[in-house]
Amino acid sequence: MGRPATRPTKLKDGYYIEIRNKGDKSGVKIYSATKLQMERAIRMYERSKQVYILGESVNGKFVVKEPVLHTAS
């Protein structure tokens, strides 16, 4: 089994969203290479889940620090 990882994982360059069940405090990060792919993933999950837009990651860090809750329009 071994020990759990102590180091945070490195993020690829691209766009990230976080999918959560309604009312949960944590979720799953989903990576997309392009902004268009990110928007498609948002449309796929927006009806049944809460979608937080984490934004673009460059060199392992997010360009915008605060995640934004996506509201269905």
N, C-alpha and C positions, 0 to 999 in steps of 0.2 A: 504494500500500500504506500508507504512513504509519508513524508511530511507534506502539508499543504504549501502552496506557493506563498511566499512572503512579499515578493516584488509585484507591483502593479503591471498588468499586461500592457504591451506597446500597441498603440492604435495605428492602423494603416491610414494613409492620406486618403480622404474622401469625406462622405457625408454620413452622419449617424442620426438615428432616431431611437427612442426608447419606448417600448410597448409595455403597458401595464394593464392588469385587470382593474376595473373600476374600484376605487377605494384602497388599493394596495400602495405600499410605500416604495417598493422597488420593482424593477422589471427587467426586460431583456433588451440589450442594445442590438440594433440591426444596422449593418454596414451596407452602404451603397456607393458605388464608384462615381456616379454622376448625380447631379441634382434631379434630373428627370427620373432616374430610377428611384430616388428617395421619395419623390412626389407620388409615384405609382404605389410604393409600399405604404405610404400614408393613406391613400385612398382605399387600399385593401383592408386595413385594420381599423379605420376611423369609426365604423359603425358599432363594433363590439368591444373595443378597447380604448383606453386613454393613450393618446400618442403625444409624446414630448419630443420636440425637435431639438436635438443637441447641437446641430449645426455642422460646420466643416472642420475637419481635423487636419492640421498641417504640422508635420514633424512631431506627431504624438500629442499635440495640444490643440484644444478647441480655440477657434478664432474668437467666437463670442462665448463668454464664460457662463452666462445664465441660460438654462434650457427654457423653451417656450412651449406652453401647452397648446396643442393644435385643436381648434374648434371646427367642427364640421360646418361647411358653408354650402 
